[in-house]
Amino acid sequence: MINAGLFNAHQQLGYVPKPDSVLHASTRMTAATVAVHVVAGHRLPKPRADGKHFLCPQVRVIIVDHQSRSVRDTHAVQGNGFNPVWDAELAPVQVANLECAHIIFQVL
């Protein structure tokens, strides 16, 4: 999933330039604390088209860098897949190298 996203971000050329912190030993890595606030979603598709199942969406946020992988989840919004509101402040994540970090959002 991450590789496909990087490939699409650069005109589908298949080349992703490395950040300076990876190329040069003299360049310092930029450590940071990443905080994510998930607000809302709109018109989420139902998993089945039979109309009997209700969507109770939840958002999973995955933060990956070269040293770690952190997963944070919101609460599930019961029975509202059309316009769910989470308004959830997720626990902050320490990232060792901000230039190499990726954030993945999944609606479950």
Helices and strands as residue ranges (DSSP letters): H 2-9, H 20-23, E 32-34, E 37-40, E 59-64, E 69-73, E 85-89, E 93-95, G 98-100, E 102-107
